Amino acid sequence: MSAKQLFGLLLFGLLALPAYAGLNIQHWVTAQGARVVFVENHDLPILDLSVDFAAGSAYDPPGKYGVASLTRQLMSLGAGPWTERQIAERLADVGAVFSGSFDADRAGFELRSLSSQREREQALAVLAAVLQQPHFPKPVIEREQARTIAGLKEARTQPDVIGSEAFQIAIYGSHPYAAASRVSEAGLAKLTRADLVDFHRRHYRAKGLSIAILGDVSRQEAEAIAERLSKGLPAGEAPSSIPPVTVAAAGKVQVLPHHASQSHLFMGLPGLKRDDPDYFALLVGNYILGGGGFDSRLMQEIRQKRGLAYSTYSYFSPMAELGPFQIGLQTKRESTDEAVRVARETLQGYIEQGPSEAELAQAKNNMIGGFPLRLDSNKKIMGYLSVIGFYRLPLDWLDSYTTQVAAVSREDIMRAFRQRVPLSAVQTVIVGGQVDGAAGK
């Protein structure tokens, strides 16, 4: 069996990936200032690696919205001694899988390779070049600008996108977390190669780099990999922190016209940080409110009892600063006002009364019982490692997860929701429907 055939079997799950219980996460800082988390495991001949920089959309300079995303996108389309096509060919030659990631806080890349010397070396050489020596060729920039503008134009005809962007602006206002929703076609077209080069120089620095490594390498080999990736990056301090989020004192209802047959509802406010002391209280509490599928309060009130929507949900999306708490659903246009009213009443009742002891026990059992499924593949574990490394969470965060969930009380949930989800501050965006105004009061 060839290396690429073996890697294909591993990649698509025909050879099972090991489940981990009690991860031994090691941590250190490279000579250049990059932070590293590492889990050594030799069960399979696989190396998984992710790199993250403080270079997400929240770091877009005013007037240059979209430059962070375009920079990350272009970095892998020509770097070091290779063109875009040569990079793709070199990765394919050793069966490596290379991808990118991007959100408001982070921009980064993920690499999976066989751990054997030739395959690993060739894949790592590509990743190092992408991080340290991107070309940003003008013809490729122009092509990607045109493609991105076309995609943006198409996306903004969809009610989900329209509502999501309006919701982000409603809850964040002028804060950088709304930057991605302020990207315009005209603004993208004006971005130049100099803008991308400058953004890379300012934000892709070793002191802003977080590296996560998992798999079939020793600690010594992992240290060499981390030094190789951080060496050669632009010098200087890490980018400044994202400013704190201010929650608006008064919520508003915004109705946006659209020809869709259903109304799309977005309701919420900034609610949760990654290192928040109420993280687990809000996590468990939200499972009961709208994150637990058919057993959730919102699903019971909106779908089961009234048939107002096929599905409804709520979630917290923790970030470096307050990430969004959001309730969402789709309903018939003529049911818009009732759906908004029921969603608000359900949230209000939950904030005032909290969950029942039976709901809390069921939520804990489901979350604790299902936790091993969160760690049943290297890909899932890598997702957690990158979060732990980038947000500087405790190294035992995964090991203590079930204990933290089990410790949450009904009083913890009520206190946390009352403090973090004041109903008077909830913003509401409706796309495609009309309301009489009473639902927003």
Buried (B, 14 or more C-beta within 10 A) or exposed (E): EEBBEBBBEBBEEEEEBEEBEEBEBBEBEBEBBBBBBBBBBEEBBBBBBBBBBBBBBBBBBEEBBBBBBBBBBBBBBBBBEBBBEBBBEBBEBBBBBBEBBBBBBBBBBBBBBBBBEEBBEBBBBBBBBBBBBBBBBEEBBEBBBEEBBEEBEEEEEBBBBBBBBBBBBBBBEEBBBBBBBBBEBEBBEEBBBEBBBBBBEBBBBBBBBBBBBBBBBEEEBBBEBBBBBBBEBBEBEBBEEBEEBEBBEEBEBBBBEBEBEBBBBBBBBBBBBBEBEBBBBBBBBBBBBBBBEEBBBBBBBBBEEBEBBEEBBBBBBBBBBBBBBBBBBBBBBEBBBBBBBBBBEBBEEBBEEBBEEEBBEBBBEBBBEEEEEBBBBBBBBBBBBBBBBBBBBEBEBBBEBBEBBEEBEBEBBBBBBEEBBBBEBBBBBBBBBEBEEEBBE
